[in-house]
């Protein structure tokens, strides 16, 4: 089962210009996929079409065989979870526990199942020290993990993270890896939009490059992140370790500092 994006085109209401044009890709369960490209390339629009926040002007999106055009956003949300870049766009309760439980109670899950999912989501996202606080009193980087906890509790098969490392320090980046490992162990697909190439290189297996409102490359990260002409076309720089490796003449496709140190030694 998968998300199948088939030749989609989308224009925002009232606009003659297209935001994405004839985009196709498939995201399978269990994959870790990063979409990269400059602002305006169509990345966010594409994933919001997957989540059914928007509906394609042309083309088709199937989520496990379900045509999103025939469903509401609320009907697709249990299958495709979306974590916004800004958590303030997503939080609407005045209590952390209520925020995590809201969708579960809307779906009328049994109390024991709600408790189990809530506690697991709190632990995997590391937000237990903050559960007694008002959500908007929680530091912004931690607040992002509250919105991730909501999606983890719902347990969709596809999880979209929009610029998850923005504003995060070492703790946040390490916690993101914990969350993604947890999701992958449960067979979920993790899809991210990111400008952080170090994060992409360390945590994702497949990279999709977008430019000119379309996909210009799609493949294994060690191949894609060394296609310099493609990255230049997308206005994306390779990871710093790859830049250093190339500058000192290392021919191996280096993607992190550990690999760079080993190659130098």
Rosetta blueprint (number, residue, H / E / L):
1 X L
2 X E
3 X E
4 X E
5 X E
6 X E
7 X E
8 X E
9 X E
10 X E
11 X L
12 X L
13 X L
14 X L
15 X L
16 X L
17 X L
18 X L
19 X L
20 X E
21 X E
22 X E
23 X E
24 X E
25 X E
26 X E
27 X E
28 X E
29 X L
30 X L
31 X L
32 X E
33 X E
34 X E
35 X E
36 X E
37 X L
38 X L
39 X L
40 X L
41 X L
42 X L
43 X H
44 X H
45 X H
46 X H
47 X H
48 X H
49 X H
50 X H
51 X L
52 X L
53 X L
54 X L
55 X L
56 X L
57 X L
58 X E
59 X E
60 X E
61 X E
62 X E
63 X E
64 X L
65 X L
66 X E
67 X E
68 X H
69 X H
70 X H
71 X L
72 X L
73 X H
74 X H
75 X H
76 X H
77 X H
78 X L
79 X L
80 X E
81 X E
82 X E
83 X E
84 X L
85 X L
86 X L
87 X H
88 X H
89 X H
90 X L
91 X L
92 X L
93 X L
94 X L
95 X L
96 X H
97 X H
98 X H
99 X H
100 X H
101 X H
102 X H
103 X H
104 X H
105 X H
106 X H
107 X L
108 X L
109 X L
110 X L
111 X H
112 X H
113 X H
114 X H
115 X H
116 X H
117 X H
118 X H
119 X H
120 X H
121 X H
122 X H
123 X H
124 X H
125 X H
126 X L
127 X L
128 X H
129 X H
130 X H
131 X L
132 X L
133 X L
134 X L
135 X H
136 X H
137 X H
138 X L
139 X L
140 X H
141 X H
142 X H
143 X H
144 X H
145 X H
146 X H
147 X H
148 X H
149 X H
150 X H
151 X H
152 X H
153 X H
154 X H
155 X L
156 X L
157 X L
158 X E
159 X E
160 X E
161 X E
162 X E
163 X L
164 X L
165 X L
166 X L
167 X L
168 X L
169 X L
170 X H
171 X H
172 X H
173 X H
174 X H
175 X H
176 X H
177 X H
178 X H
179 X H
180 X H
181 X H
182 X H
183 X H
184 X H
185 X H
186 X L
187 X L
188 X L
189 X E
190 X E
191 X E
192 X E
193 X E
194 X L
195 X L
196 X L
197 X H
198 X H
199 X H
200 X H
201 X H
202 X H
203 X H
204 X L
205 X L
206 X E
207 X E
208 X E
209 X E
210 X E
211 X E
212 X L
213 X L
214 X E
215 X E
216 X E
217 X E
218 X E
219 X E
220 X E
221 X H
222 X H
223 X H
224 X H
225 X L
226 X L
227 X L
228 X H
229 X H
230 X H
231 X H
232 X H
233 X H
234 X L
235 X L
236 X L
237 X L
238 X L
239 X L
240 X H
241 X H
242 X H
243 X H
244 X H
245 X H
246 X H
247 X H
248 X L
249 X L
250 X L
251 X L
252 X L
253 X L
254 X L
255 X L
256 X L
257 X H
258 X H
259 X H
260 X H
261 X H
262 X H
263 X H
264 X H
265 X L
